[in-house]
Amino acid sequence: MYGILLCVINMDIKLYNILSRKKEIFKPLKNKKAGLYTCGPTVYNPAHIGNLRTYIFEDVLKRILIYNGYGIKHVMNITDVEDKIIKKAQTEGKTLKETTGPFVKIFFEDIKKMNILKADAYPRATETIKEITRLIAVLLKNGYAYKGSDGSIYFDISKFKNYGLLSGLKTKKRKRDGRISADEYGKKEAVDFALWKAARPKEPSWPSPFGNGRPGWHIECSAMSMKYLGERFDIHCGAVDLIFPHHENEIAQSEAATGKKFVNYWIEGEHLLANGRKMSKSLGNFYTLRDIEKRGFNPLSFRYLILTSHYRSQLNFTWESLKSAQNALDNLTDALNEARLRSLAERNRASFGNEAKNLEKRFLKTINDDLNMPKALAILWDVARHSGISSREKRKLLLKFDEVLGLGLKNTKKTTVPIEIKKIVKTREYLRKKKSWREADEIRKELAKKGWMLEDTKEGIKISKMKN
């Protein structure tokens, strides 16, 4: 899929590191190789479109690294044991596997539709128990963990000096919630977090040197990432709501166990809002990819929409914005098809000219500047509309840039408008030219009943399938 750059360019990649709160030049632990860990789904429901935004930004980062010639080892976890999963399984009278299985399947279907490149490994918490208990044993031995009065194992935050560097929170300034006593959960301090939860009646549990139980959420990711990427690796990604406590706790337990810096670059994506508010089922603005497909949208139109905003900025999802993204994706596909047809007739088969090389340099500089996808899209459109390059150059650049954008331009199909609908539209245009506005409006209503919508724009009439 990924070939060499059309012209030889070497350029640094700059990433905004949450740990340092500034852009840094990416310097991998191993030359031209990068270890990448991305927080995956907790499988008790289908992923919502906010989760998908995170997966898309992580995919873009991976594609940019590959585009720059890096070899990538990518691990994405699947959390398949957790309080909400257990509660759902108990409510439905199912086992963990029966509860999580359908949602694991949906997750893989979704990322395929989003054109997200596969990870090298998708470890599951329930399949990593040996590594988890081994890591907890090291923390106990090193004096960073203790057994609580309830039989669970907890991490002692007071023992880890650098706690709070990622999130900026200091434990001394944090007040204990007066409604919760430390003893209620068997902890010495309310701020300490569970590494291993002692077995409770009717809950899944596994044997361990410190008694039957199940892993805490945070220790799962440390064990899974170290299993595949080692005690140190390059990049850890997720959404901003995971910075605290999840990622903060990962750093503490991992570095306490190994005595080494855990991860060099922490890259976190911002939230996706829906109709200006946080997604919630009670507000009626909680959407999944299934909801997008039910309205007749190409799933990749959602990917296009995500790329219109920088990953560190909040993005507001609306059906109108998705419709605009679908139109843009259709128009890009048209531009690519036109360039392909024109290139067949071109006699000039020479190598890339200076203007095409300059466009590629601009694109590389842009994507390497902390994943600036809005500007990268603008450059893509510059190529699509450019009259100063050959059609052959245009087609190659569009396809090359799409290796990063992941819009599937080569395979994307525009909605086909039936001939009978086109004839009705032509009749309406004839009536409009005659200024027979009432008759023209009647035709618009007739088309709407047939499921087609017309838009009168400066560029002409746009016909689209109505979304149910």
C-alpha positions in Angstrom: 0.0 0.0 0.0 2.7 2.5 1.0 5.4 3.3 -1.5 8.3 5.8 -1.4 7.6 9.5 -1.7 7.3 10.7 -5.3 10.2 13.0 -4.6 12.9 12.4 -2.0 12.1 14.5 1.1 13.4 14.3 4.6 11.6 16.2 7.2 11.2 16.1 11.0 7.8 15.1 12.6 6.7 17.4 15.3 4.1 16.1 17.9 2.4 17.8 20.8 3.5 15.9 23.9 1.1 16.2 26.8 3.9 15.2 29.1 5.9 18.4 28.2 3.0 20.5 27.0 4.8 21.5 23.9 5.6 20.3 20.3 8.6 18.1 20.2 10.6 16.6 17.3 9.8 12.9 17.2 12.9 10.9 18.1 12.2 7.1 18.3 14.0 4.8 20.7 15.1 2.7 17.7 16.1 4.3 14.4 13.1 4.5 11.9 11.1 2.2 14.1 8.2 3.2 16.4 6.3 1.4 19.1 2.7 2.7 19.3 0.1 1.8 21.9 -3.5 3.0 21.5 -6.3 2.6 24.0 -9.0 0.5 22.5 -12.7 -0.2 23.2 -14.4 -1.3 26.4 -16.7 -3.8 24.9 -20.1 -3.6 26.6 -21.7 -1.4 23.9 -21.0 -0.4 20.3 -18.4 2.4 20.0 -20.0 5.8 19.7 -18.8 8.3 17.1 -16.7 10.1 19.7 -14.7 6.9 20.2 -14.4 6.6 16.4 -12.9 10.1 16.3 -10.1 9.0 18.6 -9.5 5.8 16.6 -9.3 7.9 13.4 -6.8 10.4 14.8 -4.6 7.5 16.0 -4.8 6.0 12.6 -3.8 9.2 10.9 -0.7 9.4 13.2 0.2 5.8 12.3 -0.2 6.6 8.6 2.0 9.7 8.9 4.7 7.7 10.5 4.5 5.1 7.8 4.5 7.8 5.1 7.7 9.1 6.6 9.3 5.7 6.3 8.9 4.4 9.8 8.3 0.8 10.7 5.5 0.6 13.2 4.6 -2.0 15.8 1.1 -1.1 16.8 -0.8 -2.5 19.8 -4.5 -1.7 20.6 -6.0 -3.2 23.7 -9.6 -4.6 24.1 -10.9 -4.1 27.7 -13.2 -7.2 28.2 -13.4 -7.2 32.0 -14.5 -4.1 33.9 -17.2 -3.0 36.3 -19.7 -2.0 33.6 -19.2 -5.1 31.6 -19.7 -7.3 34.7 -22.9 -5.4 35.6 -24.3 -5.8 32.1 -23.5 -9.5 32.1 -25.2 -10.0 35.5 -28.2 -8.0 34.4 -28.6 -10.1 31.2 -27.6 -13.4 32.8 -24.7 -14.0 30.5 -21.0 -14.8 30.8 -18.3 -12.3 30.0 -17.6 -13.7 26.6 -21.3 -13.8 25.7 -21.6 -10.2 26.7 -18.5 -8.8 25.0 -18.4 -11.1 21.9 -21.0 -9.2 19.8 -19.4 -5.8 20.6 -15.9 -7.0 19.7 -17.3 -8.1 16.3 -19.0 -4.6 15.9 -15.7 -2.9 16.8 -13.8 -4.7 14.0 -16.6 -4.0 11.5 -16.5 -0.3 12.4 -12.8 0.2 12.1 -12.9 -1.6 8.7 -15.6 0.7 7.5 -13.6 3.7 8.7 -10.6 2.5 6.7 -8.5 2.2 9.9 -5.3 0.2 9.4 -5.2 -3.0 11.5 -3.0 -3.1 14.6 -0.3 -5.8 14.9 -1.9 -7.0 18.1 -5.3 -6.7 19.9 -4.6 -8.1 23.4 -7.5 -8.7 25.7 -7.4 -8.1 29.4 -8.8 -11.6 30.1 -6.0 -13.2 28.1 -3.3 -11.2 29.9 -4.0 -12.3 33.5 -0.5 -13.9 33.9 1.3 -10.8 32.9 -1.0 -8.6 35.1 -0.4 -10.6 38.3 3.3 -10.8 37.6 3.4 -7.0 37.3 1.4 -6.6 40.5 3.8 -8.9 42.3 6.8 -6.7 41.3 5.0 -3.6 42.7 4.3 -5.4 46.0 8.0 -6.5 46.2 9.2 -2.9 45.4 7.0 -1.4 48.1 4.7 0.5 45.8 1.6 -1.6 46.5 -0.1 -3.0 49.5 -3.0 -5.4 50.4 -6.1 -3.6 51.7 -8.4 -4.7 54.4 -10.8 -6.1 51.8 -8.2 -8.4 50.3 -7.6 -6.2 47.2 -4.2 -4.9 46.1 -3.8 -1.1 45.9 -1.1 1.2 44.5 0.3 3.6 47.1 0.4 7.0 45.3 2.4 8.6 48.1 5.3 6.3 47.2 5.6 7.6 43.6 7.3 11.0 43.6 6.4 12.0 40.0 2.7 11.4 40.3 0.7 14.1 38.5 3.3 15.2 35.9 1.1 14.1 33.0 -2.2 15.7 34.2 -0.7 18.5 36.2 -2.6 17.4 39.3 -0.8 17.2 42.6 -2.0 14.7 45.2 -1.3 17.0 48.1 -3.7 19.5 46.7 -6.5 17.0 46.1 -9.0 16.7 48.9 -10.6 13.4 49.9 -14.3 13.2 49.1 -16.0 13.4 52.5 -18.7 11.0 51.3 -16.1 8.2 50.9 -13.8 6.9 53.6 -10.6 5.1 52.7 -11.7 2.1 54.7 -14.9 1.7 52.7 -12.8 0.2 49.9 -10.1 -1.3 52.0 -7.6 1.4 51.1 -5.2 3.4 53.3 -6.0 6.5 51.3 -8.9 7.3 49.1 -6.6 8.5 46.3 -4.9 5.1 46.0 -6.2 2.9 43.1 -6.9 -0.8 42.7 -4.5 -3.1 41.0 -6.3 -6.3 41.9 -9.9 -6.5 43.1 -10.6 -9.3 45.5 -13.2 -11.8 44.3 -16.8 -11.1 45.1 -19.8 -13.4 44.9 -21.2 -14.0 41.4 -18.3 -12.0 39.8 -15.7 -13.4 37.4 -12.4 -14.0 39.1 -9.0 -15.6 38.4 -6.4 -17.2 40.8 -3.4 -15.2 41.8 -0.6 -15.4 44.5 -2.6 -12.8 46.4 -6.0 -14.5 46.2 -8.7 -14.9 43.7 -9.9 -11.7 42.0 -9.8 -9.7 38.9 -7.5 -6.9 37.5 -8.1 -3.2 38.0 -8.6 -1.2 34.8 -5.3 0.7 34.9 -2.9 -2.2 35.4 -4.4 -4.0 32.3 -3.0 -1.5 29.9 0.5 -1.4 31.5 0.7 -5.2 31.3 -0.7 -5.4 27.7 1.6 -2.7 26.3 4.7 -4.1 28.0 4.0 -7.6 26.8 4.2 -6.5 23.2 6.2 -3.3 23.2 8.6 -3.8 26.1 9.2 -1.8 29.3 9.8 1.4 27.3 8.2 2.5 24.0 7.7 5.6 21.9 4.0 6.7 21.7 0.9 6.2 23.8 -2.4 7.6 22.4 -5.9 8.1 23.7 -8.6 10.7 24.3 -8.1 13.6 26.7 -10.6 12.2 29.2 -8.1 9.3 29.8 -5.2 11.6 30.9 -6.5 11.4 34.4 -6.6 9.1 36.1 -6.0 6.3 33.6 -2.8 7.4 31.8 -1.5 9.0 35.0 -1.9 5.7 36.8 -0.3 3.8 33.9 2.8 5.9 34.2 3.0 5.5 38.0 2.6 1.7 38.1 4.8 1.1 35.1 7.7 3.2 36.1 7.4 2.0 39.7 7.8 -1.6 38.5 10.7 -1.0 36.0 12.5 2.0 37.3 12.5 3.3 33.7 10.7 6.0 31.8 7.5 4.3 30.5 6.6 6.3 27.3 8.3 9.2 25.6 5.3 10.8 23.8 1.7 11.0 25.1 -0.6 12.1 22.3 -4.2 12.8 23.3 -7.2 13.7 21.1 -10.0 16.1 22.0 -13.7 15.4 22.4 -16.4 15.2 19.8 -19.5 17.1 20.6 -22.9 16.4 19.1 -25.2 19.3 18.4 -23.0 21.4 20.6 -23.2 19.2 23.7 -21.5 16.2 25.2 -23.1 13.0 23.8 -25.7 11.5 26.0 -28.6 9.0 25.4 -30.9 11.2 27.6 -30.2 14.2 25.3 -30.9 12.1 22.2 -27.6 13.0 20.6 -25.7 9.7 21.2 -24.8 8.2 17.8 -23.0 5.2 16.5 -21.8 4.3 13.0 -25.0 2.4 12.6 -27.0 5.6 13.0 -24.8 7.2 10.2 -25.4 4.3 7.9 -29.1 4.2 8.5 -29.4 7.8 7.2 -27.7 6.7 4.0 -24.3 8.2 4.5 -21.0 6.7 3.4 -19.1 5.9 6.6 -16.0 7.5 5.1 -17.9 10.8 5.0 -17.6 10.7 8.8 -13.8 10.2 8.5 -13.7 13.2 6.1 -15.6 15.3 8.7 -13.1 14.3 11.4 -10.2 15.4 9.3 -11.7 19.0 8.9 -10.7 19.7 12.6 -7.4 19.4 14.3 -7.2 16.4 16.7 -6.5 18.7 19.6 -9.6 20.9 19.0 -13.1 20.0 19.9 -15.4 19.2 16.9 -19.1 19.6 16.8 -21.0 16.9 14.9 -24.2 17.8 13.2 -26.1 16.0 10.4 -25.7 19.1 8.2 -21.9 19.0 8.7 -21.9 15.3 7.8 -23.9 16.1 4.7 -21.3 18.7 3.6 -18.5 16.1 4.2 -20.3 13.6 2.0 -20.6 16.1 -0.8 -16.9 17.0 -0.5 -16.0 13.3 -0.6 -18.1 12.8 -3.7 -16.5 15.8 -5.4 -13.0 14.5 -4.6 -13.9 11.2 -6.1 -15.1 13.0 -9.3 -11.9 15.0 -9.4 -9.8 11.8 -9.2 -11.9 10.0 -11.9 -11.6 13.0 -14.2 -7.8 13.1 -13.7 -7.6 9.4 -14.4 -9.5 9.8 -17.7 -7.6 12.8 -18.8 -4.2 11.2 -18.0 -5.0 8.4 -20.4 -5.0 11.0 -23.2 -1.9 12.8 -22.1 1.2 12.3 -24.2 3.5 13.8 -21.6 4.8 10.9 -19.4 7.7 12.7 -17.9 8.6 12.6 -14.3 7.2 15.0 -11.7 7.5 18.6 -12.5 8.6 21.3 -10.0 5.0 22.4 -9.2 3.9 18.9 -8.3 7.1 18.4 -6.2 6.3 21.7 -4.3 2.8 20.5 -3.6 4.1 17.3 -2.1 6.6 19.2 0.0 3.8 21.4 1.3 1.7 18.4 2.2 4.6 16.6 4.0 5.5 19.8 6.0 1.8 20.1 7.0 1.1 16.6 8.1 4.5 16.5 10.0 3.4 19.6 12.0 1.4 17.8 14.7 -1.0 16.1 12.3 -2.5 19.3 10.7 -5.3 17.6 8.8 -7.4 20.7 8.1 -4.5 22.2 6.2 -3.6 18.9 4.6 -7.2 18.7 3.2 -6.8 22.2 1.9 -3.7 21.1 0.0 -5.5 18.1 -1.3 -8.2 20.4 -2.7 -5.4 22.6 -4.2 -4.2 19.6 -6.1 -7.8 18.6 -7.2 -8.4 22.1 -8.6 -4.9 22.8 -9.9 -4.6 23.6 -13.6 -0.8 24.0 -13.5 0.0 20.3 -13.2 -0.7 17.4 -15.5 -3.7 15.1 -14.9 -1.2 12.3 -14.4 0.5 14.3 -11.7 -2.8 15.3 -10.2 -4.0 11.7 -10.0 -0.7 10.4 -8.4 -0.7 13.2 -5.8 -4.4 12.6 -4.8 -3.8 8.9 -4.3 -0.5 9.5 -2.6 -1.9 12.0 -0.1 -4.8 9.6 0.5 -2.4 7.1 2.0 -2.3 9.5 5.0 -5.9 10.8 4.9 -7.4 7.3 4.4 -10.5 8.4 2.5 -10.4 5.5 0.2 -10.6 7.8 -2.9 -9.6 5.0 -5.2 -12.6 2.9 -4.1 -15.2 5.5 -3.1 -18.3 5.4 -5.2 -20.5 8.4 -5.6 -24.3 7.9 -5.3 -25.7 7.1 -8.7 -28.6 9.3 -9.8 -31.2 7.3 -11.9 -31.9 8.6 -15.4 -35.6 9.1 -14.6 -34.6 11.4 -11.7 -32.2 13.4 -13.9 -35.0 13.9 -16.5 -37.3 15.3 -13.8 -34.5 17.7 -12.7 -34.0 18.9 -16.3 -37.7 19.6 -16.5 -37.6 21.6 -13.3 -34.6 23.6 -14.7 -36.6 24.4 -17.9 -39.5 25.7 -15.7 -37.1 27.8 -13.6 -35.7 29.4 -16.7 -39.3 30.3 -17.7 -39.8 31.6 -14.2 -42.6 29.2 -13.5 -41.6 29.0 -9.9 -44.8 27.3 -8.6 -44.5 24.4 -11.1 -40.8 24.1 -10.3 -41.5 23.9 -6.6 -44.1 21.1 -7.2 -41.4 19.1 -9.0 -39.1 19.6 -6.0 -41.8 18.2 -3.8 -42.3 15.3 -6.2 -38.6 14.5 -6.0 -38.7 14.6 -2.2 -41.4 12.0 -2.2 -39.2 9.8 -4.3 -36.4 10.3 -1.8 -34.2 12.8 -3.6 -33.2 16.3 -2.5 -32.1 19.3 -4.7 -29.8 22.0 -3.7 -29.4 25.2 -5.9 -25.8 26.3 -5.4 -23.5 28.7 -7.2 -21.8 25.8 -8.9 -25.2 24.5 -10.1 -27.7 21.9 -8.9 -26.6 19.2 -6.6 -28.8 16.0 -6.3 -28.5 13.8 -3.3 -30.3 10.9 -1.8 -32.4 12.0 1.2 -31.3 10.7 4.6 -34.0 8.9 6.5 
